Amino acid sequence: MARIIIDGKAIEVADTATILQAAKLLKIHYTYSLPSSKAYPFGGCRLCIVEVKGMPKPVTSCTTFVSNGMEITTSNPYLQD
């Protein structure tokens, strides 16, 4: 299990969860595009980028797995640009 913080909200999720899956559990809505629940996320559209504290650049939330202690921001002026 991993304890993470997304937009100031704490949650504990399985280590196999992606950031996007954890955000959905917290009912945090931001831009992402998956055609269906059966689609395999590949990160190519770059719509679901988020910032993770300590990482040098934004990452795709649909392909990035959580790790204990992550602090994630889903929306700010930099990400919106």
N, C-alpha and C positions, 0 to 999 in steps of 0.2 A: 504494500500500500504506500501511496505517496500523498503527503500533505502539501497542498499548493495554495496559492492565493491568486485569484483572478479579479482584477479591478477592485481590490480591497476585500473581496469575499473569500473566506477560507473554505476548503473542501478537502475531503480525503477520498481518493479514487485508486483503483487498481493501477499498478505500474504499466499495464498493457493499454491504458487509455491514452487517447490523444488529447491535446489541449482543447480541440474543438468539442470532443465528447464531454469533457469536464465542464466546459462553458455551457453547453446545452443542459447539463444537469443542474447548473446554477441558474438557468433561464437567463443567461446573458446573451443578448442578441447583437450581432455585428455582421458585417458583410462576408458571406461565403457562398459558394455555389457548388452544390452536389446535385446532379440530375435526379438521382434516386438513392434510396437507402442501400441499393445493391451495387452502386457505382464504387469503384475502387479509387480512393483519393490519391492523386498524384502530385498535387501542389503546383501544377502548371499554370493555372489561371491567376494565381497570386492574390486572389481576392480576400483570403482569410488570414493575411499576415498579421502578426502580433509581435509585440516586443517582450522579450524575456530578460529580466534583470541579469546582467553579467554576460549576455551574449552580444557580440559586436554589431550584429545587424538583425533586422526582423526575420522571423521564421514563419513558415506556413503552419497554421494550427491544425490542419487536417492530416499532416504527415509527421508532426513532431510529438513524440511520446512524452508524457509527464515524467518528472523526476522529483524526488523529495526536496522540498524547500523552494521550488520555483515560484517566482513572483512575476505575474504576467499582466500586461496592459493591452487591452483590445482596441482602444481608441484614444487618439491624441492627434494634434495637428500634423505631426510628422507622418503618421500612418495614413491619415486622410489624404495627404498630398501624393 
